[in-house]
Amino acid sequence: MKTAAICILLILCAALTVCLILMKQQIKQITRELHKNLDPAYNRQTTITLLDRDLNRLCTEINHSLDAQRHLKLDAARAERNLRQSVSDIAHDLRTPMTVIKGNLQLLAQEEQFSERGAEYLAICRSKTDVLKDMADAFFEMSVLESDDTAPELAPINLTKVLMQFLADSEAAIRLHGLEPEIVFPEKTVYIQADEQMLVRMLGNVLNNLLKYAKESFRLTVSQDDACCTIAFSNTVSPEKMPDPAQMFARCYRADASRSGSGAGLGLYIVRLLAEKQNAAVRAQTAGDLLTICIAFPNAAQKTASA
């Protein structure tokens, strides 16, 4: 009698152990499915037949939650696309009348019947019109970059040559702000894998940002290691104007919290977008009153030559 009871008990224990092992395996499977669902491209429900009704109900609720999250993500993506399109449309619609206004103000400036006070007001209007047009252009460029998924055609570029040409083209603006550039290049000509037009746009935006804050001089350094080539713009900034390096490449960030200055704070954000399209990275760092903005490009396939 005791032997039969022991046998039955052993059988029950074995059956319970098998059930626990199966349940544990299927819980692991649910965990794996949940982890896979973190990938936006993975679009499957957790379809596992469980032995326990409570676990079946849990699995069903998990699937309902996943469906709700997918709908939220789709709605958010749709709203983001609509917002980008709205910004693009508004910026595009603003550019035409701003161009007309700017042209008419230029014609008015050629007239001679203005009083001294009238000429002063006209100069202010022209200045503010230039600011508005630059902002509209920046918003339009941002919306185009954010919505365009086309990969640029990257090619080996002589970075040394491009930078020297860029500095020559920008000499008037640099001198106008009373700045003296210090240039530090490697002994050998440096090549990077990039889109030349995008690179020049990035350099222009970084320089425009530098011109707002630099005093007396700035430094342009190019350095290279086995992994990448780094372009660094460094300049001193007064403490009250020092931006937050962690936020400088964020959309619409401006160091002036009162937003009393000109611009929409999109210049460096556009630099970040252009860098990401070229597999490059951007960062900013501070040391005392020195601000440094860096753009790091992967090296072209070991293509360097003597200068």
C-alpha positions in Angstrom: 0.0 0.0 0.0 2.8 2.3 1.0 4.7 1.4 -2.2 1.7 2.3 -4.4 1.3 5.6 -2.6 4.9 6.4 -3.0 4.7 5.6 -6.7 1.7 7.8 -7.2 3.5 10.6 -5.4 6.6 10.2 -7.5 4.5 10.3 -10.7 2.7 13.5 -9.5 6.0 15.1 -8.6 7.4 14.1 -12.0 4.4 15.5 -13.8 4.5 18.7 -11.8 8.2 19.1 -12.6 7.6 18.6 -16.3 4.8 21.2 -16.1 7.1 23.7 -14.3 9.9 23.1 -16.8 7.5 23.7 -19.8 6.0 26.8 -18.2 9.5 28.2 -17.5 10.6 27.5 -21.1 7.5 29.3 -22.4 8.0 32.3 -20.0 11.5 32.5 -21.4 10.0 32.5 -24.9 7.7 35.3 -24.0 10.7 37.3 -22.6 12.5 36.8 -25.9 9.5 37.9 -27.9 9.2 41.0 -25.8 12.9 41.8 -26.3 12.4 41.4 -30.1 9.5 43.8 -30.0 11.9 46.6 -28.9 13.0 46.6 -32.6 10.6 48.9 -34.5 11.0 46.6 -37.6 9.7 43.6 -35.6 6.0 43.5 -35.8 4.7 40.2 -34.4 2.5 39.2 -31.4 3.5 36.7 -28.8 1.8 33.5 -30.1 2.6 30.8 -27.5 0.2 28.1 -26.3 0.6 27.9 -22.5 -0.6 25.2 -20.1 -1.8 27.6 -17.5 -4.9 29.8 -18.0 -3.5 32.7 -16.0 -0.4 32.7 -18.1 -2.5 32.5 -21.2 -4.5 35.6 -20.0 -1.2 37.3 -19.2 0.1 36.6 -22.8 -3.2 38.0 -24.2 -2.9 41.2 -22.2 0.8 41.5 -23.3 -0.4 41.3 -26.9 -3.0 43.9 -26.3 -0.4 46.2 -24.8 1.9 45.6 -27.8 -0.9 46.5 -30.2 -1.6 49.7 -28.2 2.1 50.7 -28.3 2.3 50.1 -32.0 -0.7 52.3 -32.6 0.8 55.0 -30.4 4.1 54.8 -32.3 2.3 55.0 -35.6 0.3 58.0 -34.5 3.5 59.7 -33.2 5.3 59.1 -36.4 2.3 60.4 -38.4 2.2 63.5 -36.2 5.9 64.0 -36.6 5.6 63.8 -40.4 2.7 66.2 -40.5 4.6 68.6 -38.3 7.7 68.5 -40.5 5.5 69.0 -43.6 3.8 72.0 -41.9 7.1 73.5 -41.0 8.4 73.0 -44.6 5.2 74.5 -46.1 5.3 77.5 -43.8 9.0 78.1 -44.4 8.5 77.8 -48.1 5.5 80.2 -48.1 7.5 82.7 -46.0 10.5 82.7 -48.3 8.8 84.2 -51.4 7.2 87.3 -49.7 10.4 87.8 -47.6 12.4 87.9 -50.9 10.0 90.4 -52.3 10.1 92.6 -49.2 13.9 92.5 -49.1 14.1 93.5 -52.8 11.7 96.4 -52.3 13.6 97.6 -49.3 16.8 97.6 -51.4 15.0 99.7 -54.0 13.8 102.1 -51.3 17.3 102.5 -50.0 18.3 104.0 -53.4 15.8 106.8 -53.1 17.1 110.2 -51.9 14.1 111.8 -50.3 14.4 110.0 -47.0 15.1 112.0 -43.9 17.9 111.0 -41.6 15.4 109.4 -39.2 13.6 107.6 -42.2 16.9 106.3 -43.4 17.6 104.9 -39.9 14.2 103.2 -39.8 14.8 101.7 -43.3 18.2 100.3 -42.2 16.5 98.6 -39.2 13.8 97.1 -41.5 16.4 95.8 -43.9 18.4 94.3 -41.0 15.4 92.6 -39.5 14.2 91.4 -42.9 17.6 89.7 -43.4 17.2 87.9 -40.1 13.7 86.7 -40.9 14.8 85.4 -44.3 17.7 83.6 -42.8 15.3 82.0 -40.2 12.9 81.0 -43.0 15.7 79.5 -45.0 17.0 77.6 -41.9 13.6 76.1 -41.1 13.1 75.1 -44.7 16.6 73.4 -44.8 15.9 71.7 -41.5 12.5 70.3 -42.7 14.1 69.0 -46.0 16.9 67.3 -44.1 14.6 65.7 -41.6 12.2 64.3 -44.2 14.8 63.2 -46.8 15.9 59.7 -46.2 18.0 59.6 -49.4 21.6 58.6 -48.6 24.2 61.1 -49.9 26.9 59.9 -52.3 30.0 59.8 -50.2 33.4 59.9 -51.8 37.0 60.5 -50.7 37.5 64.2 -50.3 40.8 66.2 -49.9 39.8 67.8 -46.5 42.9 70.0 -46.4 42.0 71.5 -49.8 38.4 72.0 -48.9 39.2 73.7 -45.6 41.8 76.1 -47.2 39.2 77.1 -49.9 36.6 77.5 -47.2 38.8 79.8 -45.2 39.7 81.9 -48.2 36.0 82.3 -49.1 35.2 83.3 -45.5 38.1 85.7 -45.0 36.0 88.8 -45.4 33.5 87.7 -42.8 36.3 86.7 -40.4 38.1 90.0 -40.8 34.9 91.9 -40.5 34.5 90.5 -37.0 38.0 91.4 -36.1 39.2 87.8 -35.7 42.6 86.3 -36.3 42.4 82.6 -37.2 45.1 80.1 -36.1 45.3 77.1 -38.4 46.8 73.8 -37.3 46.8 71.0 -40.0 48.7 67.7 -40.1 51.8 67.5 -42.2 50.1 65.2 -44.7 47.1 65.9 -46.7 44.0 64.5 -45.0 41.2 62.6 -46.9 37.8 61.8 -45.5 34.7 60.0 -46.8 32.0 62.7 -47.2 29.8 64.8 -49.4 31.7 68.0 -50.3 28.6 70.2 -50.5 27.3 69.0 -47.2 30.7 69.4 -45.6 30.9 73.1 -46.7 27.4 73.8 -45.4 28.5 72.3 -42.0 31.6 74.4 -41.9 29.6 77.5 -42.7 27.1 76.9 -39.9 29.8 76.2 -37.4 31.7 79.4 -38.5 28.5 81.5 -38.2 28.0 80.2 -34.7 31.7 81.0 -33.9 31.4 84.5 -35.2 28.6 85.2 -32.7 30.8 84.4 -29.6 34.5 84.5 -30.5 36.7 87.3 -29.3 39.9 88.4 -31.1 40.8 85.0 -32.5 39.8 81.4 -33.0 41.6 78.1 -33.7 40.9 75.6 -36.4 42.6 72.2 -35.8 42.6 69.1 -37.9 43.7 65.8 -36.3 43.7 62.2 -37.4 44.1 58.8 -35.8 43.5 55.3 -37.0 39.7 55.6 -36.7 38.7 59.1 -37.7 39.6 62.6 -38.7 38.5 65.4 -36.4 37.8 69.1 -37.4 37.8 71.3 -34.3 36.8 75.0 -34.0 37.9 76.5 -30.7 37.3 80.0 -29.4 37.0 81.8 -26.1 33.5 82.8 -24.9 32.6 85.2 -22.1 31.1 83.4 -19.1 27.7 84.9 -19.4 27.4 83.8 -23.1 28.9 80.3 -22.6 26.4 77.7 -24.1 25.6 74.3 -22.7 27.7 71.9 -24.6 25.3 69.1 -24.0 22.5 71.1 -25.7 24.3 72.9 -28.5 23.2 70.5 -31.2 19.6 70.3 -30.1 16.8 71.8 -32.3 16.2 75.5 -31.6 18.7 75.7 -28.8 20.0 79.1 -28.0 22.5 80.1 -25.3 20.5 83.3 -24.8 17.6 82.1 -22.6 15.8 85.4 -23.2 16.0 84.8 -27.0 16.7 88.5 -27.5 19.3 87.8 -30.2 18.7 86.9 -33.8 18.4 83.5 -35.3 16.3 80.4 -34.6 19.0 78.2 -33.0 19.0 75.8 -35.9 22.5 76.2 -37.3 24.2 73.6 -35.2 21.2 71.3 -35.3 21.5 71.3 -39.1 25.2 70.5 -38.7 24.2 67.5 -36.6 21.7 66.3 -39.3 24.2 66.7 -42.0 26.8 64.8 -40.0 24.5 61.9 -39.3 23.8 61.6 -43.0 27.5 61.2 -43.6 28.2 58.7 -40.8 30.0 61.5 -38.9 29.6 62.6 -35.3 29.5 66.1 -33.6 30.2 67.2 -30.1 30.9 70.3 -28.1 33.1 70.7 -25.0 34.2 73.5 -22.7 37.3 74.1 -20.7 37.2 77.3 -18.7 36.3 80.0 -21.2 37.3 77.9 -24.2 34.5 76.4 -26.3 35.4 73.7 -28.8 33.1 72.3 -31.5 34.3 69.0 -33.1 33.2 67.2 -36.2 34.6 63.6 -36.5 34.6 61.8 -39.9 35.6 58.2 -40.4 38.8 58.0 -42.4 38.6 57.4 -46.1 40.0 53.9 -46.9 43.6 54.7 -45.7 43.9 57.3 -48.5 46.4 59.9 -47.6 49.0 61.6 -49.6 51.9 63.9 -49.0 51.0 67.6 -49.0 
